[in-house]
Amino acid sequence: MTAEAPTWFLRCFEIPAGAPWRQWQAARIEATHAGPLPSAASLVSVRRLGRWAPGVTARFAVAYVRRDERPVPPIETVVDGHSVRFAFASAAAARTDLRDLAVTGLYVATAVLCVGLAMEKALAARAANDLLLTREEVRARRWGVAEHRADAAAKDEDLLRRAGADGRSFADVASDLVWLGRTKRPSAIIERVRWNGPAMRVLVDGSAPPTTSDERALAPIGKIADAREWEVKRSSPSVVKIGLTPPRPPTHPARVAPTRPHVVP
């Protein structure tokens, strides 16, 4: 030490193995509370000797100078074979550093807040776009289904028109075909079936009628000997009148017992 250098004290200690930030925290506490000078009257500079390694005890060196000796230049020395440079900050410099750190933290917090708001707006916009896209997809799917149904209905109407069953439904046509298959004559060979309004016309191979049922009216088209096409009409549904039946009179009239006159004395 030279005469111009400030008076300073050096101390070394060890900190048990642990995370590096935990070791630094323990080292600062040890340097502040176990120093040779009161903390209010000294400036402290802590340095690690060597590199951190997991499961290895860390060794630290701490230098103390009196607070009244200012300004304090950095001190360079060799401790346990390690070249160490201790730098001391005065109270004003510490307050300036603290103020700069606070301003920097405020800037960082503001930036993080702005980024968070931007991300929130972006996520909200994306959610709105996804919702709009989903609605458009549902609407397009509905339009597609409606268009498919319209095409199917148009094809059904075209098929019914070709079969001569204009204004009728597939249920009615299917009902006629089921009836024809159920009542068909075993020897009849049906070549074609078409409709003429409410009547069904059946083209058979031969002159025999296509069905043996009398549920529907059957009439040949043309001469019966040369007839190959038959017209089948649906029979009108029978009307059943429902009313109240008057009560029948009793077969034997009820006998009433004769009463005697009551004489008042």
C-alpha positions in Angstrom: 0.0 0.0 0.0 1.3 3.5 -0.8 0.8 6.6 1.3 -1.7 8.0 -1.2 -3.9 5.0 -1.2 -6.8 5.0 1.2 -6.9 2.8 4.3 -8.7 -0.5 3.5 -9.3 -3.9 5.0 -9.4 -7.2 3.3 -11.3 -10.4 4.5 -11.9 -13.8 2.9 -14.7 -16.2 3.8 -16.5 -19.2 2.3 -20.1 -19.8 1.4 -21.6 -23.4 1.3 -22.5 -24.9 -2.1 -25.6 -23.7 -3.7 -27.0 -21.7 -6.6 -24.8 -18.8 -7.7 -27.4 -16.1 -6.8 -27.9 -17.7 -3.4 -24.2 -17.7 -2.8 -24.0 -14.0 -3.8 -26.9 -13.1 -1.5 -25.3 -14.9 1.4 -21.9 -13.3 0.6 -23.3 -9.8 0.7 -25.1 -10.5 4.0 -21.9 -11.9 5.5 -19.8 -9.0 4.2 -22.2 -6.4 5.5 -22.9 -7.7 9.0 -19.5 -9.3 9.8 -17.2 -6.5 8.7 -14.6 -4.8 10.9 -16.3 -1.4 10.5 -19.9 -0.4 11.0 -22.0 -0.6 7.9 -22.9 3.1 8.1 -19.2 4.2 8.2 -17.8 1.9 5.5 -18.0 1.1 1.8 -18.0 -2.6 0.9 -16.9 -4.4 -2.3 -17.4 -8.2 -2.6 -15.7 -10.4 -5.2 -15.9 -14.1 -5.9 -12.6 -16.0 -6.0 -12.7 -18.4 -8.8 -15.7 -19.7 -10.9 -18.9 -21.2 -9.6 -19.2 -25.0 -9.8 -22.2 -27.1 -8.6 -21.7 -28.8 -5.3 -18.5 -26.8 -4.5 -18.0 -24.3 -1.6 -17.5 -20.8 -2.9 -14.8 -18.5 -1.6 -15.3 -14.7 -1.5 -13.1 -11.7 -0.8 -14.4 -8.5 0.6 -12.7 -5.1 0.9 -13.7 -2.3 3.3 -12.8 1.4 3.2 -13.9 4.2 5.4 -16.8 6.2 4.0 -15.1 9.5 4.9 -12.2 8.8 2.6 -13.6 9.9 -0.7 -13.3 9.7 -3.6 -12.1 6.1 -3.3 -10.2 4.8 -6.4 -10.5 1.2 -7.4 -8.1 -1.1 -5.6 -6.3 -3.9 -7.4 -4.6 -6.7 -5.5 -3.9 -10.5 -5.6 -5.9 -12.7 -3.3 -5.2 -16.5 -3.1 -3.5 -16.3 -6.5 -6.4 -14.4 -8.1 -6.1 -10.9 -9.4 -9.0 -9.0 -7.9 -10.2 -5.4 -8.5 -12.3 -3.9 -5.8 -14.4 -0.8 -6.8 -16.2 1.3 -4.3 -19.1 3.7 -4.9 -19.9 6.6 -2.7 -23.3 7.3 -1.3 -24.1 9.8 -4.0 -22.9 7.4 -6.7 -24.9 4.7 -5.1 -28.0 6.9 -5.1 -27.3 7.8 -8.7 -26.9 4.1 -9.6 -30.1 3.4 -7.8 -32.0 6.2 -9.6 -30.6 5.0 -12.9 -31.6 1.5 -12.1 -35.1 2.7 -11.1 -35.5 4.6 -14.3 -34.2 1.7 -16.3 -36.7 -0.6 -14.5 -39.5 1.9 -15.3 -38.5 1.9 -18.9 -38.4 -1.9 -19.0 -41.8 -2.1 -17.2 -43.3 0.4 -19.7 -41.9 -1.6 -22.6 -43.2 -4.8 -21.2 -46.6 -3.2 -20.6 -46.7 -1.9 -24.1 -45.7 -5.3 -25.5 -48.4 -6.9 -23.3 -51.1 -4.6 -24.5 -50.0 -5.1 -28.1 -50.1 -8.8 -27.7 -53.5 -8.6 -26.0 -54.9 -6.5 -28.8 -53.3 -8.9 -31.4 -54.8 -11.9 -29.6 -58.2 -10.2 -29.4 -58.1 -9.3 -33.1 -57.1 -12.9 -33.9 -59.9 -14.3 -31.8 -62.3 -11.9 -33.5 -61.0 -13.0 -36.9 -61.2 -16.7 -35.9 -64.8 -16.1 -34.8 -65.7 -14.3 -38.0 -64.0 -17.0 -40.0 -65.9 -19.7 -38.1 -69.2 -17.9 -38.7 -68.4 -17.5 -42.4 -67.5 -21.2 -42.6 -70.8 -22.2 -40.9 -72.7 -19.9 -43.3 -70.9 -21.3 -46.3 -71.5 -24.8 -45.1 -75.2 -24.0 -44.7 -75.3 -22.5 -48.2 -73.7 -25.6 -49.6 -76.2 -27.8 -47.8 -79.1 -25.7 -49.0 -77.7 -25.7 -52.6 -77.3 -29.5 -52.4 -80.8 -29.9 -51.2 -82.1 -27.7 -53.9 -80.2 -29.6 -56.6 -81.5 -32.9 -55.1 -85.1 -31.6 -55.1 -84.7 -30.4 -58.8 -83.4 -33.9 -59.8 -86.3 -35.5 -57.9 -88.8 -33.3 -59.7 -87.1 -34.1 -63.0 -87.3 -37.8 -62.4 -91.0 -37.6 -61.4 -91.7 -35.4 -64.4 -90.1 -38.0 -66.7 -92.2 -40.8 -65.1 -95.4 -38.7 -65.6 -95.9 -38.2 -61.8 -95.9 -34.4 -61.8 -97.2 -32.9 -58.6 -96.7 -36.2 -56.7 -94.1 -37.1 -54.1 -91.7 -40.0 -54.0 -93.7 -41.4 -51.1 -96.8 -41.7 -53.3 -94.9 -43.3 -56.1 -93.2 -45.7 -53.8 -96.5 -46.6 -52.3 -97.9 -47.5 -55.7 -94.8 -49.6 -56.6 -95.1 -51.4 -53.2 -98.7 -52.2 -53.9 -98.0 -53.4 -57.4 -95.2 -55.7 -56.2 -97.5 -57.1 -53.5 -100.5 -57.7 -55.7 -98.6 -58.6 -58.9 -99.8 -61.7 -60.9 -97.2 -64.4 -60.6 -97.1 -64.9 -64.4 -97.1 -61.2 -65.3 -93.9 -59.7 -66.7 -93.9 -55.9 -66.1 -91.9 -54.0 -68.6 -92.6 -50.4 -67.6 -94.5 -48.3 -65.1 -95.5 -44.7 -65.6 -98.1 -42.3 -64.2 -100.8 -40.3 -65.8 -102.0 -37.9 -63.1 -103.4 -39.9 -60.2 -103.6 -43.1 -62.3 -100.7 -45.6 -62.8 -100.2 -47.2 -66.1 -98.5 -50.6 -66.3 -97.0 -52.1 -69.4 -96.9 -55.9 -69.3 -95.7 -58.6 -71.7 -98.9 -60.3 -72.8 -102.6 -59.6 -72.5 -103.2 -60.8 -69.0 -103.8 -58.1 -66.3 -100.7 -57.3 -64.2 -102.5 -57.7 -60.8 -105.1 -60.0 -59.3 -106.2 -57.5 -56.6 -109.5 -55.7 -56.7 -108.4 -53.0 -54.2 -107.9 -50.6 -57.1 -109.8 -50.1 -60.4 -108.1 -51.8 -63.3 -108.9 -51.0 -66.9 -107.2 -51.9 -70.2 -106.1 -49.3 -72.6 -107.3 -50.2 -76.1 -108.9 -53.6 -76.9 -108.7 -56.1 -74.2 -107.4 -58.8 -76.5 -104.5 -56.7 -77.7 -104.0 -54.8 -74.5 -100.6 -54.7 -73.1 -100.9 -51.5 -71.0 -103.3 -51.3 -68.1 -104.4 -48.3 -66.1 -104.7 -48.7 -62.4 -106.6 -46.1 -60.4 -106.7 -45.6 -56.8 -110.1 -46.4 -55.2 -111.7 -43.6 -53.4 -111.6 -44.0 -49.6 -114.8 -45.2 -48.1 -116.5 -42.6 -45.9 -117.6 -43.9 -42.6 -120.3 -41.8 -40.8 -119.8 -41.6 -37.1 -122.8 -40.6 -35.0 -124.5 -41.2 -31.7 -126.7 -44.3 -31.5 -130.0 -43.6 -29.7 -130.6 -45.8 -26.7 -132.8 -48.8 -27.3 -136.1 -48.9 -25.4 -136.2 -51.6 -22.8 -137.8 -54.9 -23.8 -139.9 -55.1 -20.7 -141.2 -51.9 -19.1 -140.2 -51.3 -15.6 -142.8 -52.4 -13.1 -143.8 -49.7 -10.5 -145.3 -50.9 -7.2 -148.7 -49.3 -6.5 -148.9 -47.0 -3.6 -151.7 -46.7 -1.1 -153.4 -43.4 -0.4 -152.4 -41.9 2.9 -155.6 -41.0 4.9 -155.3 -38.4 7.6 -157.8 -39.0 10.5 
